[in-house]
Amino acid sequence: MRKDGVFIAVEVSDEAASDRELAHALAEACPVDIFAEGSGGELEIVQGNLDECVLCRLCLDAAPEGTVRVLKLYDNEAVLA
């Protein structure tokens, strides 16, 4: 799954997006509410909050390596590492 804002895009692997525990962890970790838990427990990316990203890396720390990517669209889709 991928959602693009004007400045930031977020990619989450399909397997991770369907993980209820991970959805909860990401929703709790993000200080600007980019992630939410859907009604069935699945992960949702809140389109309207993408460009509020402060590049804090908390989502990357909360998820298994390689399952979440934050892309800087203003920098040729450079990946936040």
MODELLER restraints for C-alpha pairs under 7 A, 6 or more apart:
rsr = mdl.restraints
at = mdl.atoms
rsr.add(forms.Gaussian(group=physical.xy_distance, feature=features.Distance(at['CA:1:A'], at['CA:11:A']), mean=5.72, stdev=0.5))
rsr.add(forms.Gaussian(group=physical.xy_distance, feature=features.Distance(at['CA:1:A'], at['CA:12:A']), mean=5.37, stdev=0.5))
rsr.add(forms.Gaussian(group=physical.xy_distance, feature=features.Distance(at['CA:1:A'], at['CA:13:A']), mean=6.14, stdev=0.5))
rsr.add(forms.Gaussian(group=physical.xy_distance, feature=features.Distance(at['CA:1:A'], at['CA:14:A']), mean=5.87, stdev=0.5))
rsr.add(forms.Gaussian(group=physical.xy_distance, feature=features.Distance(at['CA:2:A'], at['CA:9:A']), mean=7.00, stdev=0.5))
rsr.add(forms.Gaussian(group=physical.xy_distance, feature=features.Distance(at['CA:2:A'], at['CA:10:A']), mean=5.63, stdev=0.5))
rsr.add(forms.Gaussian(group=physical.xy_distance, feature=features.Distance(at['CA:2:A'], at['CA:11:A']), mean=4.34, stdev=0.5))
rsr.add(forms.Gaussian(group=physical.xy_distance, feature=features.Distance(at['CA:2:A'], at['CA:12:A']), mean=6.44, stdev=0.5))
rsr.add(forms.Gaussian(group=physical.xy_distance, feature=features.Distance(at['CA:3:A'], at['CA:9:A']), mean=5.64, stdev=0.5))
rsr.add(forms.Gaussian(group=physical.xy_distance, feature=features.Distance(at['CA:3:A'], at['CA:10:A']), mean=5.63, stdev=0.5))
rsr.add(forms.Gaussian(group=physical.xy_distance, feature=features.Distance(at['CA:3:A'], at['CA:11:A']), mean=6.76, stdev=0.5))
rsr.add(forms.Gaussian(group=physical.xy_distance, feature=features.Distance(at['CA:3:A'], at['CA:45:A']), mean=6.89, stdev=0.5))
rsr.add(forms.Gaussian(group=physical.xy_distance, feature=features.Distance(at['CA:3:A'], at['CA:47:A']), mean=6.53, stdev=0.5))
rsr.add(forms.Gaussian(group=physical.xy_distance, feature=features.Distance(at['CA:4:A'], at['CA:10:A']), mean=6.63, stdev=0.5))
rsr.add(forms.Gaussian(group=physical.xy_distance, feature=features.Distance(at['CA:5:A'], at['CA:47:A']), mean=6.73, stdev=0.5))
rsr.add(forms.Gaussian(group=physical.xy_distance, feature=features.Distance(at['CA:5:A'], at['CA:50:A']), mean=5.45, stdev=0.5))
rsr.add(forms.Gaussian(group=physical.xy_distance, feature=features.Distance(at['CA:5:A'], at['CA:51:A']), mean=5.75, stdev=0.5))
rsr.add(forms.Gaussian(group=physical.xy_distance, feature=features.Distance(at['CA:6:A'], at['CA:51:A']), mean=6.56, stdev=0.5))
rsr.add(forms.Gaussian(group=physical.xy_distance, feature=features.Distance(at['CA:7:A'], at['CA:51:A']), mean=5.89, stdev=0.5))
rsr.add(forms.Gaussian(group=physical.xy_distance, feature=features.Distance(at['CA:7:A'], at['CA:72:A']), mean=6.14, stdev=0.5))
rsr.add(forms.Gaussian(group=physical.xy_distance, feature=features.Distance(at['CA:7:A'], at['CA:73:A']), mean=4.98, stdev=0.5))
rsr.add(forms.Gaussian(group=physical.xy_distance, feature=features.Distance(at['CA:7:A'], at['CA:74:A']), mean=5.47, stdev=0.5))
rsr.add(forms.Gaussian(group=physical.xy_distance, feature=features.Distance(at['CA:8:A'], at['CA:50:A']), mean=6.12, stdev=0.5))
rsr.add(forms.Gaussian(group=physical.xy_distance, feature=features.Distance(at['CA:8:A'], at['CA:51:A']), mean=5.69, stdev=0.5))
rsr.add(forms.Gaussian(group=physical.xy_distance, feature=features.Distance(at['CA:8:A'], at['CA:70:A']), mean=6.97, stdev=0.5))
rsr.add(forms.Gaussian(group=physical.xy_distance, feature=features.Distance(at['CA:8:A'], at['CA:71:A']), mean=5.66, stdev=0.5))
rsr.add(forms.Gaussian(group=physical.xy_distance, feature=features.Distance(at['CA:8:A'], at['CA:72:A']), mean=4.98, stdev=0.5))
rsr.add(forms.Gaussian(group=physical.xy_distance, feature=features.Distance(at['CA:8:A'], at['CA:73:A']), mean=5.35, stdev=0.5))
rsr.add(forms.Gaussian(group=physical.xy_distance, feature=features.Distance(at['CA:9:A'], at['CA:50:A']), mean=6.93, stdev=0.5))
rsr.add(forms.Gaussian(group=physical.xy_distance, feature=features.Distance(at['CA:9:A'], at['CA:70:A']), mean=5.91, stdev=0.5))
rsr.add(forms.Gaussian(group=physical.xy_distance, feature=features.Distance(at['CA:9:A'], at['CA:71:A']), mean=5.00, stdev=0.5))
rsr.add(forms.Gaussian(group=physical.xy_distance, feature=features.Distance(at['CA:9:A'], at['CA:72:A']), mean=6.66, stdev=0.5))
rsr.add(forms.Gaussian(group=physical.xy_distance, feature=features.Distance(at['CA:9:A'], at['CA:73:A']), mean=6.63, stdev=0.5))
rsr.add(forms.Gaussian(group=physical.xy_distance, feature=features.Distance(at['CA:10:A'], at['CA:69:A']), mean=5.76, stdev=0.5))
rsr.add(forms.Gaussian(group=physical.xy_distance, feature=features.Distance(at['CA:10:A'], at['CA:70:A']), mean=4.72, stdev=0.5))
rsr.add(forms.Gaussian(group=physical.xy_distance, feature=features.Distance(at['CA:10:A'], at['CA:71:A']), mean=6.17, stdev=0.5))
rsr.add(forms.Gaussian(group=physical.xy_distance, feature=features.Distance(at['CA:11:A'], at['CA:68:A']), mean=5.67, stdev=0.5))
rsr.add(forms.Gaussian(group=physical.xy_distance, feature=features.Distance(at['CA:11:A'], at['CA:69:A']), mean=5.06, stdev=0.5))
rsr.add(forms.Gaussian(group=physical.xy_distance, feature=features.Distance(at['CA:11:A'], at['CA:70:A']), mean=6.52, stdev=0.5))
rsr.add(forms.Gaussian(group=physical.xy_distance, feature=features.Distance(at['CA:12:A'], at['CA:67:A']), mean=5.55, stdev=0.5))
rsr.add(forms.Gaussian(group=physical.xy_distance, feature=features.Distance(at['CA:12:A'], at['CA:68:A']), mean=4.54, stdev=0.5))
rsr.add(forms.Gaussian(group=physical.xy_distance, feature=features.Distance(at['CA:12:A'], at['CA:69:A']), mean=6.49, stdev=0.5))
rsr.add(forms.Gaussian(group=physical.xy_distance, feature=features.Distance(at['CA:13:A'], at['CA:67:A']), mean=5.22, stdev=0.5))
rsr.add(forms.Gaussian(group=physical.xy_distance, feature=features.Distance(at['CA:13:A'], at['CA:68:A']), mean=6.70, stdev=0.5))
rsr.add(forms.Gaussian(group=physical.xy_distance, feature=features.Distance(at['CA:16:A'], at['CA:22:A']), mean=6.77, stdev=0.5))
rsr.add(forms.Gaussian(group=physical.xy_distance, feature=features.Distance(at['CA:16:A'], at['CA:67:A']), mean=6.30, stdev=0.5))
rsr.add(forms.Gaussian(group=physical.xy_distance, feature=features.Distance(at['CA:17:A'], at['CA:23:A']), mean=6.66, stdev=0.5))
rsr.add(forms.Gaussian(group=physical.xy_distance, feature=features.Distance(at['CA:17:A'], at['CA:42:A']), mean=6.07, stdev=0.5))
rsr.add(forms.Gaussian(group=physical.xy_distance, feature=features.Distance(at['CA:17:A'], at['CA:43:A']), mean=4.89, stdev=0.5))
rsr.add(forms.Gaussian(group=physical.xy_distance, feature=features.Distance(at['CA:18:A'], at['CA:42:A']), mean=4.91, stdev=0.5))
rsr.add(forms.Gaussian(group=physical.xy_distance, feature=features.Distance(at['CA:18:A'], at['CA:43:A']), mean=6.30, stdev=0.5))
rsr.add(forms.Gaussian(group=physical.xy_distance, feature=features.Distance(at['CA:19:A'], at['CA:42:A']), mean=6.38, stdev=0.5))
rsr.add(forms.Gaussian(group=physical.xy_distance, feature=features.Distance(at['CA:20:A'], at['CA:41:A']), mean=5.09, stdev=0.5))
rsr.add(forms.Gaussian(group=physical.xy_distance, feature=features.Distance(at['CA:20:A'], at['CA:42:A']), mean=5.59, stdev=0.5))
rsr.add(forms.Gaussian(group=physical.xy_distance, feature=features.Distance(at['CA:22:A'], at['CA:63:A']), mean=6.72, stdev=0.5))
rsr.add(forms.Gaussian(group=physical.xy_distance, feature=features.Distance(at['CA:23:A'], at['CA:36:A']), mean=6.95, stdev=0.5))
rsr.add(forms.Gaussian(group=physical.xy_distance, feature=features.Distance(at['CA:23:A'], at['CA:37:A']), mean=5.73, stdev=0.5))
rsr.add(forms.Gaussian(group=physical.xy_distance, feature=features.Distance(at['CA:23:A'], at['CA:42:A']), mean=6.11, stdev=0.5))
rsr.add(forms.Gaussian(group=physical.xy_distance, feature=features.Distance(at['CA:23:A'], at['CA:43:A']), mean=4.62, stdev=0.5))
rsr.add(forms.Gaussian(group=physical.xy_distance, feature=features.Distance(at['CA:24:A'], at['CA:37:A']), mean=6.24, stdev=0.5))
rsr.add(forms.Gaussian(group=physical.xy_distance, feature=features.Distance(at['CA:25:A'], at['CA:62:A']), mean=6.30, stdev=0.5))
rsr.add(forms.Gaussian(group=physical.xy_distance, feature=features.Distance(at['CA:26:A'], at['CA:35:A']), mean=6.02, stdev=0.5))
rsr.add(forms.Gaussian(group=physical.xy_distance, feature=features.Distance(at['CA:26:A'], at['CA:59:A']), mean=5.69, stdev=0.5))
rsr.add(forms.Gaussian(group=physical.xy_distance, feature=features.Distance(at['CA:26:A'], at['CA:62:A']), mean=6.28, stdev=0.5))
rsr.add(forms.Gaussian(group=physical.xy_distance, feature=features.Distance(at['CA:27:A'], at['CA:33:A']), mean=6.58, stdev=0.5))
rsr.add(forms.Gaussian(group=physical.xy_distance, feature=features.Distance(at['CA:27:A'], at['CA:35:A']), mean=4.72, stdev=0.5))
rsr.add(forms.Gaussian(group=physical.xy_distance, feature=features.Distance(at['CA:27:A'], at['CA:36:A']), mean=4.91, stdev=0.5))
rsr.add(forms.Gaussian(group=physical.xy_distance, feature=features.Distance(at['CA:27:A'], at['CA:37:A']), mean=6.61, stdev=0.5))
rsr.add(forms.Gaussian(group=physical.xy_distance, feature=features.Distance(at['CA:29:A'], at['CA:58:A']), mean=5.87, stdev=0.5))
rsr.add(forms.Gaussian(group=physical.xy_distance, feature=features.Distance(at['CA:29:A'], at['CA:59:A']), mean=6.10, stdev=0.5))
rsr.add(forms.Gaussian(group=physical.xy_distance, feature=features.Distance(at['CA:29:A'], at['CA:62:A']), mean=6.90, stdev=0.5))
rsr.add(forms.Gaussian(group=physical.xy_distance, feature=features.Distance(at['CA:30:A'], at['CA:58:A']), mean=6.38, stdev=0.5))
rsr.add(forms.Gaussian(group=physical.xy_distance, feature=features.Distance(at['CA:30:A'], at['CA:59:A']), mean=6.20, stdev=0.5))
rsr.add(forms.Gaussian(group=physical.xy_distance, feature=features.Distance(at['CA:32:A'], at['CA:49:A']), mean=6.85, stdev=0.5))
rsr.add(forms.Gaussian(group=physical.xy_distance, feature=features.Distance(at['CA:32:A'], at['CA:52:A']), mean=6.29, stdev=0.5))
rsr.add(forms.Gaussian(group=physical.xy_distance, feature=features.Distance(at['CA:32:A'], at['CA:53:A']), mean=6.57, stdev=0.5))
rsr.add(forms.Gaussian(group=physical.xy_distance, feature=features.Distance(at['CA:33:A'], at['CA:49:A']), mean=6.57, stdev=0.5))
rsr.add(forms.Gaussian(group=physical.xy_distance, feature=features.Distance(at['CA:34:A'], at['CA:45:A']), mean=5.72, stdev=0.5))
rsr.add(forms.Gaussian(group=physical.xy_distance, feature=features.Distance(at['CA:34:A'], at['CA:46:A']), mean=5.04, stdev=0.5))
rsr.add(forms.Gaussian(group=physical.xy_distance, feature=features.Distance(at['CA:34:A'], at['CA:49:A']), mean=5.21, stdev=0.5))
rsr.add(forms.Gaussian(group=physical.xy_distance, feature=features.Distance(at['CA:34:A'], at['CA:50:A']), mean=5.75, stdev=0.5))
rsr.add(forms.Gaussian(group=physical.xy_distance, feature=features.Distance(at['CA:35:A'], at['CA:43:A']), mean=6.88, stdev=0.5))
rsr.add(forms.Gaussian(group=physical.xy_distance, feature=features.Distance(at['CA:35:A'], at['CA:44:A']), mean=5.77, stdev=0.5))
rsr.add(forms.Gaussian(group=physical.xy_distance, feature=features.Distance(at['CA:35:A'], at['CA:45:A']), mean=4.80, stdev=0.5))
rsr.add(forms.Gaussian(group=physical.xy_distance, feature=features.Distance(at['CA:35:A'], at['CA:46:A']), mean=5.92, stdev=0.5))
rsr.add(forms.Gaussian(group=physical.xy_distance, feature=features.Distance(at['CA:36:A'], at['CA:43:A']), mean=6.00, stdev=0.5))
rsr.add(forms.Gaussian(group=physical.xy_distance, feature=features.Distance(at['CA:36:A'], at['CA:44:A']), mean=5.08, stdev=0.5))
rsr.add(forms.Gaussian(group=physical.xy_distance, feature=features.Distance(at['CA:36:A'], at['CA:45:A']), mean=6.33, stdev=0.5))
rsr.add(forms.Gaussian(group=physical.xy_distance, feature=features.Distance(at['CA:36:A'], at['CA:46:A']), mean=6.85, stdev=0.5))
rsr.add(forms.Gaussian(group=physical.xy_distance, feature=features.Distance(at['CA:37:A'], at['CA:43:A']), mean=4.99, stdev=0.5))
rsr.add(forms.Gaussian(group=physical.xy_distance, feature=features.Distance(at['CA:37:A'], at['CA:44:A']), mean=5.85, stdev=0.5))
rsr.add(forms.Gaussian(group=physical.xy_distance, feature=features.Distance(at['CA:38:A'], at['CA:44:A']), mean=5.88, stdev=0.5))
rsr.add(forms.Gaussian(group=physical.xy_distance, feature=features.Distance(at['CA:60:A'], at['CA:68:A']), mean=6.15, stdev=0.5))
rsr.add(forms.Gaussian(group=physical.xy_distance, feature=features.Distance(at['CA:69:A'], at['CA:79:A']), mean=6.67, stdev=0.5))
rsr.add(forms.Gaussian(group=physical.xy_distance, feature=features.Distance(at['CA:70:A'], at['CA:79:A']), mean=5.81, stdev=0.5))
rsr.add(forms.Gaussian(group=physical.xy_distance, feature=features.Distance(at['CA:70:A'], at['CA:80:A']), mean=5.44, stdev=0.5))
rsr.add(forms.Gaussian(group=physical.xy_distance, feature=features.Distance(at['CA:71:A'], at['CA:77:A']), mean=5.02, stdev=0.5))
rsr.add(forms.Gaussian(group=physical.xy_distance, feature=features.Distance(at['CA:71:A'], at['CA:78:A']), mean=5.53, stdev=0.5))
rsr.add(forms.Gaussian(group=physical.xy_distance, feature=features.Distance(at['CA:71:A'], at['CA:79:A']), mean=4.63, stdev=0.5))
rsr.add(forms.Gaussian(group=physical.xy_distance, feature=features.Distance(at['CA:71:A'], at['CA:80:A']), mean=6.10, stdev=0.5))
rsr.add(forms.Gaussian(group=physical.xy_distance, feature=features.Distance(at['CA:72:A'], at['CA:78:A']), mean=5.19, stdev=0.5))
rsr.add(forms.Gaussian(group=physical.xy_distance, feature=features.Distance(at['CA:72:A'], at['CA:79:A']), mean=6.33, stdev=0.5))
